[in-house]
């Protein structure tokens, strides 16, 4: 066991609190970017806000590729540290950052060339299609930096350096907060770029976040070093990172892809339904931030202890994390349910859009606790090299439950079929995830004596 594997010693509860708390703040900062974008773009008009509702699930899906890079890097590096293989940890850390940059370049080229075809497939047309293009073209150019940030964050999280990861996220978000009002609506005599300004502000965040992230990695215990690649089996290292990163990327992109399909279903109901769904989705993302933070922190804790064969600590971490998901998820649901009209009114003055957002929240919030359990389970699967299990569960949740349910009942229930489909998918998905997670972990009985 490496002395750098700090999460294999000490209180599990303490580690969960110390690793999750900074990530909650960091995820809040990242989610706030979408909320701030929606607020200022909403001032431009209902069409621009509806265009952002098409853009939101696509951008979320693309960001999920970054989550995959981060999860893959963190999983391999944390398990190597737990097993005492410091050289392998260093080699995989450098590979993780390079894989992020290379993947980002490839996706950026495809996105730049194919964004119109993509949004046409999602039923955007006319002015909404033009508005999506104004945003996506510049966004594509900055996308490689996002995956570079993800690689850096994977290295930091694997070491348990949650506070450093927080600094990266705050830097990224802070740039957006400052630039959004100036570049979207204009200020100080500058007219602004409209919806394209939101993309330019995001690029500014990419640049600052990547710079800060790389600097913090170089200051940490496992710096980026090309020399670490010498003498090692690079093909095996790439395979090890990719074995988790590729399924994790698809796993995290499946939900937003499902939401994009739901948006296409709602497009038949009109602009207000699409706009309301987008507003409700952003509010939901903000509400589940602590659950997202927990799903990000659980990986390093489970990964290091799994590598050190401390399966007793793995079980304890999952039990405590699951209890938090249930308690917090029900609390957040109650708050958002009771104040749903007030929250929806913050983002739109259009009565029909507010009504649609409130209806979505009325139904969907009761699945928050289950969603937390589901993503916590996925984070644990990625950490123990069972990313394919997380992928299979996520595919089943969207393709077997969510989409068919909404498609079959849309004619009878209208928009409620979409909202109910999301709730049902969360509940069934959580039950399956927890059952499989407990099976995998409970069958590992080689527990070391306490330190």
C-alpha positions in Angstrom: 0.0 0.0 0.0 1.5 3.4 -1.0 1.9 6.1 1.6 0.1 8.3 -1.0 -3.1 6.1 -0.6 -4.4 8.3 2.3 -8.0 7.2 1.9 -7.2 3.6 3.0 -6.6 4.9 6.6 -8.8 6.8 9.0 -12.5 7.4 9.3 -14.7 6.5 6.4 -17.2 9.1 7.4 -14.5 11.7 7.7 -13.2 10.9 4.2 -16.7 11.1 2.7 -17.3 14.5 4.3 -13.8 15.9 3.4 -13.9 14.6 -0.2 -17.6 15.3 -0.9 -17.9 18.8 0.6 -15.4 20.5 -1.9 -17.0 18.6 -4.8 -20.4 19.8 -3.8 -19.2 23.4 -4.1 -17.4 22.6 -7.3 -20.4 20.9 -8.9 -22.6 23.7 -7.8 -20.2 26.1 -9.6 -20.3 24.0 -12.7 -24.1 23.6 -12.7 -24.5 27.3 -12.1 -22.9 27.9 -15.5 -26.0 26.4 -17.2 -28.3 28.4 -14.9 -26.5 31.7 -15.6 -26.5 30.9 -19.3 -30.3 30.2 -19.2 -31.0 33.4 -17.2 -29.2 35.8 -19.6 -30.2 34.0 -22.7 -33.8 34.0 -21.5 -33.6 37.8 -21.5 -33.1 37.6 -25.3 -36.5 36.0 -25.9 -38.5 32.7 -25.8 -37.0 31.4 -29.0 -33.4 31.7 -27.7 -34.5 30.1 -24.4 -36.1 27.2 -26.3 -32.9 26.9 -28.4 -30.9 26.5 -25.2 -33.3 23.7 -24.2 -32.1 21.8 -27.3 -28.4 22.7 -26.6 -28.5 21.7 -22.9 -28.8 17.9 -23.2 -26.2 17.9 -26.1 -23.7 19.9 -24.1 -24.4 17.8 -21.1 -23.8 14.6 -23.1 -20.5 16.1 -24.4 -19.4 17.1 -20.9 -20.1 13.5 -19.9 -17.2 12.4 -22.1 -15.1 14.5 -19.7 -16.6 12.7 -16.8 -15.6 9.4 -18.5 -12.0 10.6 -18.9 -12.0 11.8 -15.3 -13.5 8.5 -14.0 -11.1 6.4 -16.0 -8.0 8.3 -14.9 -9.2 8.4 -11.3 -10.1 4.7 -11.2 -6.8 3.4 -12.5 -4.6 5.9 -10.6 -6.4 5.4 -7.3 -6.3 1.6 -7.5 -2.6 1.7 -8.4 -1.9 3.9 -5.3 -3.9 1.5 -3.1 -1.9 -1.4 -4.3 1.4 0.5 -3.8 2.3 0.8 -7.5 3.5 4.5 -7.5 5.2 4.3 -10.9 2.2 2.8 -12.6 0.0 5.6 -11.0 2.3 8.2 -12.4 2.3 6.7 -15.9 -1.5 6.4 -16.0 -1.9 10.0 -14.7 0.1 11.3 -17.6 -1.8 9.1 -20.0 -5.1 10.2 -18.7 -4.4 13.8 -19.4 -3.1 13.1 -22.9 -6.1 10.8 -23.7 -8.4 13.7 -22.7 -6.8 16.1 -25.0 -6.7 13.7 -28.0 -10.3 12.7 -27.5 -11.4 16.3 -27.3 -9.7 17.2 -30.6 -11.5 14.4 -32.4 -14.9 15.2 -31.0 -14.4 18.9 -31.7 -13.9 18.2 -35.4 -17.0 16.0 -35.6 -19.1 18.5 -33.7 -18.0 21.5 -35.8 -18.8 19.7 -39.0 -22.0 18.0 -38.0 -23.9 20.2 -35.5 -26.7 21.2 -38.0 -27.4 17.5 -38.8 -27.5 16.7 -35.1 -30.0 19.3 -34.1 -32.1 18.7 -37.2 -32.4 15.1 -36.0 -33.5 16.4 -32.6 -36.4 18.3 -34.4 -34.9 21.8 -34.2 -35.8 23.8 -37.3 -36.0 27.4 -38.6 -34.8 30.1 -36.2 -34.1 27.6 -33.4 -31.8 25.6 -35.7 -29.9 28.8 -36.6 -29.6 29.8 -32.9 -28.2 26.4 -32.0 -25.6 26.8 -34.7 -24.5 30.2 -33.4 -23.7 28.6 -30.0 -22.3 25.2 -31.1 -19.7 26.4 -33.6 -17.5 28.3 -31.2 -18.2 25.8 -28.4 -16.7 23.1 -30.5 -13.4 25.0 -30.9 -12.9 25.1 -27.1 -14.1 21.6 -26.3 -10.6 19.9 -26.2 -9.7 22.1 -23.2 -12.7 20.7 -21.3 -11.5 17.1 -21.6 -8.0 18.3 -20.7 -9.5 19.8 -17.5 -11.2 16.4 -16.9 -7.9 14.5 -17.1 -6.3 16.9 -14.6 -9.3 16.5 -12.2 -9.1 12.7 -12.5 -5.4 12.9 -11.4 -6.3 15.2 -8.5 -9.3 13.2 -7.3 -7.4 9.9 -7.4 -5.0 11.4 -4.8 -7.9 12.6 -2.6 -7.0 16.2 -3.5 -10.7 17.3 -3.6 -9.9 20.9 -2.6 -7.5 21.3 -5.6 -10.3 19.9 -7.9 -12.6 22.5 -6.3 -10.2 25.3 -7.3 -10.3 24.2 -10.9 -14.1 24.1 -11.0 -14.4 27.6 -9.3 -11.9 29.1 -11.8 -13.9 27.7 -14.7 -17.2 28.9 -13.3 -16.0 32.3 -12.2 -14.9 33.1 -15.7 -18.4 32.3 -17.0 -20.1 34.3 -14.3 -18.1 37.4 -15.2 -18.2 37.0 -19.0 -21.9 35.9 -19.5 -23.7 39.2 -19.0 -21.1 41.1 -21.0 -20.8 38.7 -24.0 -24.5 37.7 -24.2 -26.4 41.0 -23.6 -23.6 43.5 -23.8 -22.3 46.0 -21.3 -20.2 49.2 -21.2 -21.3 50.2 -24.7 -20.5 46.7 -26.1 -23.6 45.3 -27.8 -23.0 41.6 -27.0 -23.2 38.5 -29.2 -26.5 37.1 -28.2 -26.7 33.3 -27.7 -23.2 33.0 -29.2 -21.9 35.1 -26.3 -22.7 32.2 -23.9 -20.4 29.9 -25.9 -17.6 32.5 -25.9 -18.0 32.9 -22.1 -17.7 29.1 -21.8 -14.5 29.1 -23.9 -13.1 31.7 -21.5 -13.8 29.3 -18.7 -12.2 26.4 -20.5 -8.9 28.4 -20.9 -8.7 29.5 -17.3 -9.8 26.1 -15.9 -7.3 24.2 -18.0 -4.4 26.5 -17.0 -5.3 26.2 -13.3 -5.8 22.5 -13.4 -2.5 21.8 -15.1 -0.7 24.0 -12.6 -2.3 22.2 -9.6 -1.4 18.8 -11.0 2.3 19.9 -11.3 2.2 21.0 -7.7 0.7 17.7 -6.5 2.2 14.3 -5.6 1.7 12.8 -9.1 2.7 15.5 -11.7 2.3 15.3 -15.4 5.6 13.9 -16.7 6.2 12.7 -20.2 9.3 10.9 -18.9 6.9 8.7 -16.8 5.9 7.0 -20.1 9.3 5.7 -20.7 10.0 2.1 -19.9 6.4 1.2 -19.3 3.8 -0.7 -21.3 2.0 2.3 -22.8 -0.5 0.1 -24.7 -1.5 -1.6 -21.5 -1.8 1.8 -19.7 -4.0 3.2 -22.4 -6.1 0.0 -22.3 -6.5 0.3 -18.5 -7.6 3.9 -18.6 -9.9 3.3 -21.6 -11.5 0.2 -20.1 -13.1 2.5 -17.5 -13.1 5.8 -19.4 -15.0 4.6 -22.5 -17.9 2.8 -20.7 -18.0 5.7 -18.1 -18.2 8.3 -20.9 -21.1 6.4 -22.5 -22.7 5.8 -19.1 -22.7 9.5 -18.3 -23.8 10.6 -21.7 -26.7 8.2 -21.9 -28.9 10.2 -19.5 -28.6 13.5 -21.4 -29.1 11.6 -24.6 -32.3 10.2 -23.1 -33.3 13.8 -22.1 -32.6 14.9 -25.7 -35.0 12.3 -26.9 -37.5 13.5 -24.3 -37.1 17.0 -25.6 -37.8 15.8 -29.1 -41.0 14.2 -27.9 -42.0 17.5 -26.2 -41.3 19.5 -29.4 -44.6 18.3 -30.7 -46.3 20.0 -27.7 -44.8 23.4 -28.6 -42.2 25.9 -27.6 -43.5 26.4 -24.1 -43.3 22.7 -23.3 -39.7 22.6 -24.5 -38.7 25.7 -22.7 -40.3 24.6 -19.5 -38.6 21.2 -19.7 -35.3 23.0 -20.1 -35.9 25.3 -17.1 -37.0 22.3 -15.0 -34.0 20.3 -16.0 -31.6 23.1 -14.9 -33.3 23.5 -11.6 -33.1 19.7 -11.1 -29.4 19.7 -11.9 -28.9 22.4 -9.1 -31.0 20.4 -6.6 -29.0 17.2 -7.1 -25.6 18.8 -6.8 -24.8 17.2 -3.4 -25.6 13.8 -5.0 -23.4 14.5 -8.0 -20.6 15.6 -5.6 -21.0 12.3 -3.7 -20.9 10.2 -6.8 -17.7 12.0 -7.7 -16.0 11.5 -4.3 -17.0 7.9 -3.8 -14.7 6.7 -6.6 -11.4 7.6 -5.0 -12.4 6.2 -1.6 -13.7 3.0 -3.1 -10.9 2.7 -5.6 -8.0 3.1 -3.1 -9.5 0.7 -0.6 -10.4 -1.8 -3.4 -6.8 -1.7 -4.6 -5.6 -2.2 -1.0 -8.1 -5.1 -0.6 -9.9 -3.3 2.3 -13.3 -4.5 1.2 -14.8 -3.8 4.7 -14.1 -0.1 4.1 -15.6 -0.3 0.7 -18.9 -1.7 2.1 -19.0 0.9 4.9 -18.4 3.8 2.4 -21.3 2.6 0.2 -23.7 2.1 3.1 -23.0 5.6 4.4 -23.2 7.2 1.0 -26.5 5.4 0.2 -28.1 6.7 3.5 -27.1 10.3 2.6 -28.7 9.9 -0.9 -32.0 8.9 0.5 -32.2 11.5 3.2 -31.0 14.4 1.1 -33.0 13.4 -2.0 -36.3 13.4 -0.2 -35.5 16.8 1.5 -34.6 18.4 -1.9 -37.7 17.0 -3.5 -40.0 18.5 -0.8 -38.4 22.0 -1.2 -38.6 22.1 -4.9 -42.1 20.7 -5.0 -43.4 23.3 -2.6 -41.7 26.2 -4.4 -41.9 25.0 -7.9 -43.8 28.0 -9.4 -41.5 30.5 -7.7 -38.3 28.7 -9.0 -39.7 28.4 -12.5 -40.6 32.1 -12.6 -37.0 33.1 -12.0 -36.1 31.9 -15.5 -39.1 33.0 -17.6 -42.0 35.5 -17.6 -43.9 33.4 -20.1 -46.9 31.9 -18.2 -47.1 28.8 -20.4 -43.4 28.1 -19.9 -43.6 28.6 -16.1 -46.6 26.2 -16.0 -44.8 23.5 -18.0 -41.7 23.8 -15.7 -43.8 23.6 -12.6 -45.6 20.5 -13.8 -42.3 18.8 -14.6 -41.0 19.5 -11.1 -44.3 18.4 -9.5 -43.7 14.8 -10.9 -39.9 14.4 -11.3 -38.7 15.5 -7.9 -39.8 12.3 -6.2 -37.1 10.4 -8.0 -34.1 12.5 -6.7 -33.2 10.0 -3.9 -33.3 7.1 -6.3 -31.2 9.0 -8.9 -28.6 9.6 -6.1 -28.4 5.9 -5.4 -28.1 5.2 -9.1 -25.2 7.5 -9.8 -23.5 6.6 -6.5 -23.6 3.0 -7.6 -22.2 3.9 -11.0 -19.3 5.8 -9.4 -18.5 2.7 -7.3 -18.6 0.4 -10.3 -16.2 2.6 -12.2 -13.8 2.6 -9.3 -13.6 -1.2 -9.0 -13.1 -1.7 -12.8 -16.7 -2.7 -13.4 -17.5 0.2 -15.7 -19.3 -2.1 -18.2 -21.8 -2.9 -15.4 -22.6 0.8 -15.0 -22.9 1.2 -18.7 -25.3 -1.7 -19.0 -27.5 -0.4 -16.2 -27.6 3.1 -17.7 -28.5 1.7 -21.1 -31.3 -0.3 -19.6 -32.6 2.7 -17.6 -33.0 4.9 -20.7 -33.6 2.4 -23.5 -35.8 -0.2 -21.8 -37.6 2.0 -19.3 -37.5 5.8 -20.0 -37.9 6.1 -23.7 -40.4 3.2 -24.3 -42.6 4.4 -21.4 -42.7 8.0 -22.7 -43.3 6.9 -26.3 -46.2 4.5 -25.5 -48.1 6.8 -23.2 -47.4 10.2 -24.8 -50.6 10.0 -26.8 -52.7 9.5 -23.7 -50.8 11.5 -21.1 -49.1 14.2 -23.2 -46.1 15.8 -21.5 -46.8 13.9 -18.3 -45.7 10.7 -20.0 -42.2 12.2 -20.4 -42.1 13.4 -16.7 -43.4 10.0 -15.4 -40.9 8.1 -17.6 -38.0 9.9 -15.9 -39.4 9.2 -12.4 -40.0 5.5 -13.2 -36.5 5.1 -14.7 -34.8 6.5 -11.6 -36.7 4.3 -9.2 -36.1 1.0 -11.1 -32.6 1.9 -12.0 -31.7 2.6 -8.4 -33.1 -0.7 -7.2 -31.1 -2.6 -9.8 -27.9 -0.7 -9.2 -27.9 -1.2 -5.4 -28.7 -4.9 -5.7 -25.7 -5.4 -8.1 -23.4 -3.2 -6.1 -24.1 -5.1 -2.9 -23.6 -8.5 -4.7 -20.2 -7.5 -6.1 -18.9 -6.0 -2.8 -20.3 -8.6 -0.4 -18.6 -11.4 -2.3 -15.2 -9.9 -1.5 -14.3 -11.2 1.9 -10.5 -10.8 2.1 -10.5 -8.0 4.6 -7.3 -6.8 6.2 -7.0 -6.1 9.9 -7.6 -2.5 10.9 -4.5 -0.3 10.9 
